[in-house]
Amino acid sequence: MIRDTIKLIKKSDLLMLVSTTWLKDNLSDQKLVILDTRPTSLFLYGHLPNSQSVTIEQIIQFDQYGSNLVGDEEKLASLFGSLGIDETKNVIVVGDSIDPSSARVAWTLIFRS
């Protein structure tokens, strides 16, 4: 289950936004996992040091009508675990400003944990 993989965070302890300065100052932090939600082609063109690509297609699942549903818990737990996310890590989700994928990935991390 995702609950076994991702630290359960009290809403009062949740930091939703960080500045670029904070991110720059913390890039070498071993407890930091950076997820880049841009399409793989853009990630390969250039990305933040130590960031990992995770696309929205890895997070959501589609039903027979094309609806975007929350992915299967076991699949998500396996994915997030393979990205090094556990209860000791702080996760930063970055993406393109015009693409809502980063918000969807962050929502999945927060509300499915």
N, C-alpha and C positions, 0 to 999 in steps of 0.2 A: 504494500500500500504506500501511497505517497506520504502518508503521515509518518511512516518509518524512515523516509528518505529526507524529508524537508522539515526543518525546524518549525515548530508551531510558534508563531509570533503573536503576542498580544497586540491588538490594534494600536494601543497607546505607545508601543515600542517600535512601531513600523515607520521607518524613514522612507518616504515615497520618492523623493528627488534628491539628487546630489549634484553639486556643481562640477563643471569641467575641471576647476582647480582641485577640488577634492579628489576627483578621479585620477588626475595626473599625479597627485601626491601619494596615492594609494595603489598605483598600478602594480607595484612589486609585492603587495601584501599577499601572503600565501593563503589567507582565509578568504580571498576575493575571487569570485567566479564571475566572469563577464560573458554574457550571452549576447551575440550580435544577431538580430532577427531579420536583417536584410536578405534579399535573395542571394543564393550561394555565389553567383557570378560577381556580384558587388563585393561580397566578403573576400573572394579570391583576389579581386583587384586591389584591395587595401582594407586593413582593419586595425583596431587597437591592439597593442601588444598583449599577448596572453588571452585574447578573447577567443570564443568558440562560436562557430556558426550553429544556429538552431532556427529552422524555418517554421513558419506557421503550419505548414503541411505536416510537420512532425508532431504538432501539438493537438490539432483538431482532428475530428473524424467527420465524415459526411454520411448523412442518412440517404435513403433512396430518393428523397426529394431535393437533395442538394443543400440541406441545412447544415450549418457549421455547429457541431456539437463538441462538448468537452471530450477529450480523448479518454480512452480506456485507462483506468487507474494503474493497472499493472504495467501497461506500455509506457505511461508517463513516468512511473517510478523507475523503470529500467532506463529510460532516456535520461532523466535528471541524474540518476546515479552514475551513468556512464560519463556525464559531463562533470563529475566531481562534486555534485551538490549533495551535501549532507548537513546534519544539524550544527556543524562547526563552521559552515561557510556563510558568507554574505554574498548575495547575488545582485549583480547590476545587469539590467536589461537595456541594451541600446539598439537603436534602429533609425530608420529614415523618418524625418519629421512629417512627411506626408503619408506615411504608411502606418495603419493602426496595428500592425503585427506585434510591435513591442508591447503595446498595452494589453493585447490578448495573451501574450506569453506571461507577462507580469501578473495578470488576473488569474491565470491558471496556477501559477506558483503560489499565490496568496490564498486563493479561495478553494483550492483543491487539496490544500495541506491539512 
